[in-house]
Amino acid sequence: MYNTTATSAGSGWIEETRATLALAWPLIIAQLAQMLLTTTDVIMMGWLGPQSLAAGTLASAVLFPFQIFGFGIVMATAPLIAQAIGARQFRSVRRTTRQGLWMAIALSSLLIPLLWQAEALFLAVGQDAEISRLAEGYMHTAIWLFYPAMMMVVLRGLVSAHGQTSIILVITIAGIFVNALGNYALMFGNFGFPRLELVGAGISTSFVNLVMFGLILIYVLNHRRYGRYAILVRFWKPDWPRFGQILRLGAPIGFMMAAETSLFAAAAVLMGWLGTDELAAHAIAIQLAALAFMVPLGLSFATTIRVGLARGRGRADEVGLAGWVSIAMAIGIMSITCLVFWTMPEPLVTLFLDPGKLENKVPIALAASYLVVAALFQLVDGAQVASAAALRGMSDTKVPMFIAIFGYWGVGLPIAWFLGFYLEWRGLGIWFGLAAGLTFAAIVLMSRFAMRERLGF
């Protein structure tokens, strides 16, 4: 007998996969391009030498969790905008976008002073004095990226919710070239500019984020679709109820995302205790792992939008379909990077360090061994980010935050310390700890999404 139910279900999966991919592919490529900005920095820091690479890595390891925390809070605008569009509440779209920009400005103004005394922080956690000094120089110039980068996240959510993600890709690709030229000029003293090394890298990072935000703002202000929102008209006028709603929804997202990134930052600190070679090797391995992670991360932005639209329409069946399709896609994509990391770690590592230099032999060998461990957690990393994004689309953020904090800091970090220092597995032990934390988070977050109706949301 012909099974129409099975056929309908299969058709639904195919249609949802197509819709998700149509929304996600520019975001995925844009995330890869965004990561290439950072990868360009890491490669050029490597050209300066292992000490500069270690210092830049240390600064980035501390800067990034604060940046991601801010991103997480303003990312609350994306599901709110998607749900408003699904419910055809267009005034709510305007309110959310404006107050999201307010939130970005407020958060940047709070976070920058916190990170200004970077050298004292590095020294307090036992880092080398010279590396700490170099790291602070980079931090003082890179930190100004907060304002434009966070405001861009808000406008990215606005255009993504309307299905226009290609512009994000175009702008990000333009940013790669601006960043590369800025680094080449300011880090190495080309085109008549002074040689500023890590300080120059920080200036270039802040400038490219300003350029990218300026481009997307011009696009939104001049596109007919967004003209009706008039996002900058009476921009000075507060909307405290919506500002508070973004903060209540976004703070758990920020803490959740910061919990993961700060775990990797803590791992960088632990690597610094082991030595400069271990820290430089960690920088390369984490850069490659982060580059792979950009694919499911880009997909996760589309997941939040798709789930949010379904939630706004009040379609529980479409919510589940959108979530499971994205989780399956994320796991499938990360199985490929798992295979690549497992089979060819050393060729990947030598893209960053010259194997012909004697001083690079140890970092290359260490980084290759870390990358093999990274292969083990590729699948769970994809599963956890997709599951969290699906829950975020339903405005479920508080419990996932606690799951993430416990998984990364209650499971991952203690195991990293125990294996790395107590059992003396050193860097490999730290990386196995990272894998344990990600595995715990993936299992529990995916289980929560599976039980969403039983839990009443």
N, C-alpha and C positions, 0 to 999 in steps of 0.2 A: 504493500500500500504506500502511496506517495505521502511522504511526511512533510506537510506544509509548514508545520511549526519549526522543524529543523531548518527548512529552506529559508523561512523568514528570519530566523535567528542568524543564520549564516550571512544572509544578505545585509542584515543590520550591522554585523561586524565589518563587512566589506565597505559599506557606505561610511561608517564611522571612521574606519582606517583612512579612507580617502579624504574625508573632511578634516581629520586631524593632521594628516600629512600636508594638505594644502595650506593649512594655517601654520604648521610647525616648521616646514623645511626652510623658509627664510630665517626663522628664529634660530634654528639649529646652526645654519651656516653663519649667521651673525654672531652666535656665541663662540663658534670656532674662530671666527675672525677676531672677536674681542679677545679671545685667549691668545691669538697670535700677537696682539699688542704686548701682552705680558711676556710671551715667549721671546719676542724680539728684544725686550729689555734683558731677559735672562741670558740670551746668547751674547749680547753686547757686553753685559757685565762679565761674562766668562772671558771675553777678549781682553778685559782689563786685568784678569788674573783671578786665582782661587780666593784671595782675600776679599776682593771687591765683590765677587759672586756671593761669598758667604755673608758679607755685610748687607748687600742688597736683599738677599733671601731673608735674613733676620728681620730687617725693617718691614719687608712685605708680609712676613708671617704675623707680625703684630698689627700692621695697618689693615690687613685684609679682613680679619674678624669684625673690626669696628665698621668697616665699609659694608660688609655683608649684613651686619646688624641693622644699619640704617636702610639698606636696600630692602631688607625683609619687612620693615615697618611700612615704607612707602609702597611696597608691592601689594599691600592690602587694597590699594586702589583698583587693581586689576579685577579681582572677583566682584568687587562692589560695582564697578562699571559694567562688567559682563552681566551680572544679575539684573541691573537696571535696564540694560538694553533688551534682555530677554523678556522683562516685564513691561517694556515700552515706557519707561519712566525717564524721559530724556532730561528733565530738569535735574534729576538726581545725578546724571552723568556729569553735568557742569559743576555741581556742588562738590562732588568727589574729586574731580580733577583739580579744581582750584585749591581745595584744602590739602590735597596731596602735595602740591607745590609748596604750600605753607609749611607742611610737615618736613619736607626736604630741607628747606632753609633753616628751620628751627633745629633740626637734628645736627646739621652740619656745624651750626654755631656752637652747639654743645660739645661735639666730639673733637673738634680741632684743638681746643685748649687742653683737653685730656691727654692728647698724644704729643703735645709740644715738647715735654721733658723726656724725650725718648731715651737719651743716653743714660740718664739716671735709672730708668726702668731696666735697660739691658744689663747694666752693671749690677743692679740689685738681684738679678736672677743668674748671676755668675758667668756672664759672657766676657769674652776677651775685650780689653780696654780699647785697643785700636779698632777692632771691628765695630764696637759700640759707637765710637766716634764717627766712623764712616757711615754707619747705619743712620745715625741721627741727621747727618747732612742730607741724606736722601729723603728722610721722613719730613724734614722741614719744608721741602719744596713739593713733594708728592701729595701732601696732605690736603692741598687746596682743591684737589679733584672732587672732594666731597660735594660741594655745592652743585656743579654742573652734572655730575654723574647721578646723584640722587634725583634731581629734577628730570633727567632724561628717563629714568625708570618709570616715573609717573606718566610721561607722554608716550612711552613705549606701551604701557598698559592701555592707554586710550586708543592708539591706532591698532593695536593687536585685537582689542575687543571688537573693532569694526572690520576685522579680517584683512587689514592692510599692513602686512608684515614685511613686504619687500623693501619698503623705504628704510626700515631698520637695518636690513642687510646692506643696502647701498651706502648708508651713512657710516656703518662700521668698517666697511672695506676702505672707504675714504680715510677713516681714522688710522688704519694700518700704515698707509703711506705717510701721513702727517707725522705719526709717531716715529717711524723709521728715519725720516729726514731730520726730525728734531733730535733724536738720539745721536745720529751721525754727526750733526753739527755741534751739539752742546757737550756730549760726552768726550769726543775726541778732538774738538777744536777745529772743525772743518768749516768751509765757507766764510772764513774770517771771524768766526766766533771763538771765544776763549775755551780752553779745554777744562771742563768742569767735572768730568767723570761722573760719579754717582749723583752729585747735585744736579748736573745737567739732565740725567735720566729722570729725576723727579720733576724738574721744570717741564720737560717734554710730556710727561704723563699728565700733569695738570692741564697743560695747554690743549692737548688732543681731546680731553674730555670736554673742555669748554667749546671747542670747535664742533664736536658731535652734538652737544646740546643745542648750540646755536642753529645747526642745520635742521634738527627735528622741530625746533620751535618755529622756524621760518615755514617749514612744511605745514604744520598744523594751523598756523595763523593765516595761511594763504590758500588752504584747501576748502572748497565749498562745503564738504561734508561736516567739517568741524567749525565752520563759521557760525552756525546756529548756537554753539555752546558759549561763544564769546568769553573764553576762559580768562582773559586779562582785563576785561571790562570790570571796573570797580574791584580790582584785585586786592586793594587795601582793605576791603570790607571783610571782617571775620565771620566765620560760620562755625561757631564753637561746637554745636551738636555733631556736625559732620566731622570736624577735626577730632573730637573725642571718639567717634565711631572708628575712624581710621586707626587711632592710637590703640583702642581696645582690641581691634582685630589684628593690627599689624605688630604690636609688641610681642605676642607669642611667636609670630612668624620670624621676627627679627632674632629673638632669643634662640629659636630652634635652629635657624641657619647659622647663627654665631656659635652655637654649641658644636656644630660639626667643624666649621672652619677654625675655631679656637683649639679644637683637638689637634688639628694639624699644626697649628701654631705652637702648641705645647710640645708636639713632637719635634719641631724645629729647635726649641729650647733644649730639649733632652739631647738632641743631636749635637748642639753646641757644646754640651758638657763632654761629649765624647771626643770632639776635636774638629778642626777646620775641614779635614778631608771628609769626615762623615757628614758635616753640614752641607758642604758643596755637593756631595753625592745625593743627599736628600733633596736638595734644590732641584736637581735635574730630574730625579725620579718623580717627585711630586708635581713638577711641571708637566711631564708626560701624562701622568695619571689625571691631572686637572684638565689637560687638553682633551682626553678621552671623555671626561665627565661632561664637557660642554655639550655633547650630543644629547644625552638624556635631560640635561638641564634646559636646553632650548626646547625640547619636546615638552618638558614639564610646564613651561609658560603657556603652551597651547592647551595642555591638559586642564589647567586652571580655568582658562577661558571657556573651553568646551563644557566642562562640568558646570561652571557658573551660568552659562547660557541655559543649559538644561534645567538647572535649579531655578532660575528666574521664570522659566515657563511652567514650573511645577511638574516636571516629568521625571519621576523617580527611576523609571526604566532606562531613560536616556542618560541619567546621571551614572548609573552602574555601567552601562555600555561604554560611555566615554572614559571612565576610569580604568576599566579592565583592558580596553584596547591599548591605552597608553602604557600601562604597566607591562603588558605583553611586548609591545614595541620596544620599550626601554631595555628589557631583559634580552631580547633578540639582538639589539644593536650592540650591547655591551659584551655579548658572547664573542663578537668579532674582535674587539679590542683585547679581550682575555687571551684569545689565541695569538694575537700579534705580540703582546707583551711576553707571553710564555715562550714563544719560539725565536724571537729575535731581539732580546733586550740590549745586547752590546752594540749592534749597529745603530739603534735609536739613541743610545747614550752618547756615542761618538759624534752625533750631530751638534752637541754642545761643547765638548772638550776635545782638543786635538790629541789623538792617541800617540802622536809622534813625540810629544813632550813628556819627559820623565816624571815631572811633577804631577802629571794627570793620571798616571797609571793606577794609583790606589783609588782616587775618586771614581774612575771609570768602572773598576771592578766592583766597588761597593754599590754604585748606582744600578748596575746591571742586576745584582742580587736583590736589591730592593724592588726593582721592576717585576721580577718574577713573583714576589709576594703580592704586588699590586694586581697582577693578573688574577689572583685568587679572589679578590673582592670586587671585580668589575661587575658581576651579575647582581650582587646584593646592593651595590652602589646605585645601579640603575633602578632597581626595584624600590629602594627607599625614597629616592627623589620623586619618582612618578607617583608613589602612594601618597606622599606628603602633599604633592600638588593637587591630587584628586580630592583629598580632604580639605585643602585650602579653598577649592572651588565651591565647597559647601559651607564655607565660613567656619569650619571646624579647625581651630588653631591651638586652643589651650592644652588639651590632652596630648596632641602630637608634640607640643613643645616639651612637656615633661618626659615623654617617651624618648625624645632625642637627647635631652640633657642627661638622663640616666644612662642611656645606651652609650653615649660618647664619653661621658666623664665618670660614670659609675662602673662601666664595663671596660670600655676601650683603653682609657688612660691607665688605670691600675694594672691591667694586663701588660700594657706597653712597658711600664716601669718594672714590673716583676720579671718579665722575660728579658728586657734589655739590660737591667742592672743587677738584679738578684741572681738570676740564672746566667748572667753575663753573655747573653746572646747579642748584646750591643745593638747595632742598628737594625738587624733583622728582627730582633725581639720587639723593638718599637713598632716596626711595620706590621708584625703579626697582631699587635695590640690594636692598631688602626683597623685592621680587617675584622677583628672581633666586635668592635663597637659598631661598625657599619652593618654587620650581619644581624646583630640584635635589633637595631633600629628597623631594618628592612622587614624582618619577620613580624614584629609587633605592629608596625604601621600598616602593612598589607592586611594583617588580621583585622585591624580596626576598620579598614575600608570594607572588608568582606562582611563585617557585622553591623554596618551603618544603619540598616533598617531596624535591626533588633535593638540598637542603642538609641533609636528615636531621632535620628537626624538624616 
